[in-house]
Structures are given as C-alpha cells and as structure tokens.
C-alpha cells in the first residue's frame, strides 16, 4: 500500500521567542517493510540550520535551529510512503513458557540486542501490579502470541479511549486507576505489563490511514500520530500489537520509529528562549495514494 501523509504542527507563543532548537521524529522509518518515495519538511520561520541523521534506534530525526525572533512556529512534514504487509504464514506459535526460556538461552545477536527493551525507561517501570494484571492472559500452555493478543484485547475492553483524560506525564498508576487515556497510555501500560513478565517490548510511534475504504471503519487515533507496541520473538523478530484498536497492525499502520517509550520518539522536543505560555495544534492526514 502507498500513502500520502501530511503532518502539521503549529505553535503560537504568548511572547516572542528569541531562539529555539528542536528535534523532530515525524519521518516514516525506512526498513525492509517500508520505504519513502517522497519526503519534504518545511519549517516556518526558516531555520538557520536544519539537518537530519539517525538516532540510536535507527530512526530518522531532524534537528533545526531558529535564531530570529518569532511568535509562531509551524512544521509541515509531507511524505509518500509505501508499506509492505508482513508475511507470517510460515510461522508456528509455541507456549509462552518456552519462549521465556529462549530469552535466556538464545545467544543470537538479535536476541541479545532485543534484551535492552526489558529494562525500565523514563515513562515505563516494571511493577508487581502490572505483572499480576498480565498473568491472567498468560495461562499455562497458552501460545506466546495468543497470550499477548489476549492481553491486548483486555486492555482494549478495560480501558476507555478518552482524549484529554491524561497528559504524557500522567503516571501509569493513575491511568490504571481511572481506566482511561489515549494510545500512548495504553501502549505504555502494555509495555509495563510485558516487561514485568520478562518479555522484551518496544514502543512504536506512527500514523494510521485516516479514511479507509467505505467498507472499513476508521481506526481510533487516525487523526493524530498513533502509538502501539512491538514484542520480540526469538528466531522470528518483532510482532506488532495495537491495544487501542484491539488488533495486530498490518499495512494500515505506518511506522515513524521505535524506542523504549514515548520519550525516545516524541514528535517534537527541544528548548526555547522566551515565549511564556503557548498553544499547539496538530493535524495529521493519511490517505491512500492513487
């Protein structure tokens, strides 16, 4: 599938900003299942410096600096991106207990590298409460991916998608108590549950198809950047799960990047001098290319 993507972020400041330096994660990641045919980033006011490179996790990241006084900042990212559906037809799932053993016994470089996603991160910490919640899905003998899909479905049923119910700084314990939030919260919670069981899992930031074909319902979170998770399976790689929509992502999910949690792939992050209070508006459009 090919998609036309437009991501607009606008800041309006109460007072003049004399200097800003920002890092942005908005470019779809290029890897074996995804490539960018066209890419354009426009920043207003025009930056004195704008460049890009790959971060620690291999995601494309832009850096820019604006040194002229301004009270408005707009970032427009436009892409044509092709997504190739993953093929798992030759895959055979096994009991989750056997997979846990593989994390300790498999000495391949892929498994060793995946183990860094077992540890606590800025927004996600392991806890016995999350382990207890997750273990309901991990019944003896149940397959590994079957257990994770059951956990995905339970989060979808137990938690209500409610914009403005949380901020990115809302602790997971508060999200758990109120049973509401947005895709970042649900992804962080599922990551916490799985890491508490000793399973490597990473946070994924991306886009969703905004307006699918008439016979398909729009996915939750399609009007902004989205979040879901990837779980590592020794010998087979990473498998995607979307707790906000209760599914395993296919070619309607476009990956921007992955990391330990939101902090590693936040769309815009930086520093400013001045500005005082500000308002932000974000708009995302993803349509199928002709």
Secondary structure by P-SEA (a helix, b strand, c coil): cbbbbbbbbbbbbcbbbccccccccccccccccccccbbbbbbccccccccccccccbbbbbbbcccccccbbbbbbbbbbbbbbbbccccccccaaaaaaaaaccccaaaaaacccccccccccccaaaaaaaaaaccccccaaaaaaaaaaaaaaacccccccccccccaaaaaaaccccaaaaaaaaaaaaaaabbbbbbbbbcccccccccccccccccccccccccccccccbbbbbcccccccccccccccccccccccccccccccccccbbbbbbbbbbbcc
